[in-house]
Amino acid sequence: MRNDVPTIFATMVSNPVEGQVRWAPVKSLWWFAMASGGIAAIVVYASWGGVLVFLIGSAATLCLGHSLGMHRRLIHRSYECPLWMERLFVYLGTLVGMAGPLGMTRTHDMRDWAQRQASCHDYFAHRRSFWCDAWWQLHCELHLVHPPRFEPPAELLRDRVLMGVERSWMLQQLPWAILLGAVGGVGWVLWGVCLRVVVSLTGHCLVGHFAHRRGHRSWHVAGAGVQGHNVGGCGLITFGECWHNNHHAFPGSARLGLYAGQADPGWWVLCGLQRFGWVWNVTVPAALPPRAELQALEGEAESVQRALPARPPHRSSS
């Protein structure tokens, strides 16, 4: 139930099960390069300044960039904002080091499509052992024998700024490396670029692994071979992205932490931006159309849905 136009189109022969996992040299060497720099940051260039650069950079790129920019805005269109803000947030999401805007959209939507089928490859389902899944997700790619067709959103293809970022997404680390090096030397580059990127990549892998295997669930999506689970205690460090059962139930919602105690810093930031009038039409579960396949587990799920606020007041973009 996305708020925007779908990008994945299955044919009669599209199959999410048959495929081969192959080592992806660029993806793998990128991780190892960042990991080597991250280890050097901790062992050789340990400093409180480096720690501060790492924390600030991680918070900006993961919260504003990955969660609000790439995921809740670009992919799910769960709120509206000025074009300059969307571009800024998506750019920050690119600095996480996973892919550019087009690559993130393709990866996310392909995985979502596969997980909604009755069965899918273990790569999509995260069924293998922890170490096998980590190797697959961080260093390999799945090549389906009969993949569906991916059609990028026309609006994204027309955006020259974001498509420019797409074509140079790895190089986007370079200006920040130069700036950090000029201010704090090699140590700040290793803390603010290498360690930040490798921790972000590995953290994303960890959330994906555990959020699709076990944990609390309040909702079940009938017919889906892979269910999402809420990973407790990780709301703050994942900026709300760990509440994955909620997200599988309401993918178009800008609010991910639905229950009491489910910290969702990304939602808090959106609420603050809305007060200033910088975002509007922020979607919550109560504003989404009903899904026939969505089933409430445990009594509290239905009460939580009723208690959630309706869509915030509309604000025109003019």
C-alpha positions, 0 to 999 in steps of 0.5 A: 500500500504505497502512496506513490506509483508502483515500480515493480511489475511482475510478468507471468513468469516472474519468480522470486524463488529461483535465483543465484547469489553471486559475489558483488566485487564493487559492493564487497570491496567498498565495505572492506575499504570502509571497514579497514578505515574504521578499524584504523580510526578506532585503533590509531586515531582515537579521539573525542573529536572523532567520536563527535564527528562520527555521531553527528554524521551518523545521526544526520545521514541515518535519520534525515537521510536514510529514514526520512529522505530515502525511505519515508519520502522518496520510496513511500511518499508518506509526507510532502515537503519542498523540493529542496528539502527532498533533495537535501534529505535524499542526498544525505541518505546517499551519504549512508553509503548503500546506493543512490536514490535509484539504486535504493528504490530498486533494491527496496521495491524488489525486496518488498515485492518478493516478501509479499509473495507466498514464498521467495528466495532466502536472500529476500527472507533472511532465512539463512544463518546469521553469518551466511545472511551477513555475507550475502547482504553485505557482499553479494547480490541475488540474480533471479532467473525470471525477475520482475520488471523495474520501472523507475518513477518518472518524477525521479528520472526527470530530477537532474539533481538526484540523477546526478547524485545517483551516477556519482553516489560513491564519490559523494563521500569525497567532498566531506572527506576533504572538508573533514581532513582540512579541519581535523586531519586524517583521523576525522576522515576515518571517523566521519566517513569510513567508520560511519559508512561501515557502521551504517551498512552493517547496522542496516544488515543487522536490522534487516536480518532480525526484523524478518526472523523473530520478535513481537508482532501485532499484525499479520499480512495474509499471503505474504511469505515473509512477515516483519517483526519489531526489534525491541530496544533499538528505536533510538539507534535505528531512528524508528526503522526497527519497528518493522512489523508496524511497517509491513502492516502500514508501509505508507505510514510516516509513523513507524513507532505505533505503540507506547514505548516504541521510540521513533525519532524520525517521527519526532523530527517530522512532527517538528518540521510540520509545526514549522510548516516545512512538511505537510500531508503526513500520513498515519495508519488511520488515514490509509485505506483498509487492507483485506490481507491485514490481520490483527494479532492480539487484542491491542493491535485494533485498539492501537489503530483506533487510537492513532490520529487521523491525517494531520491538517492539509497544508497546500504547497503553494 
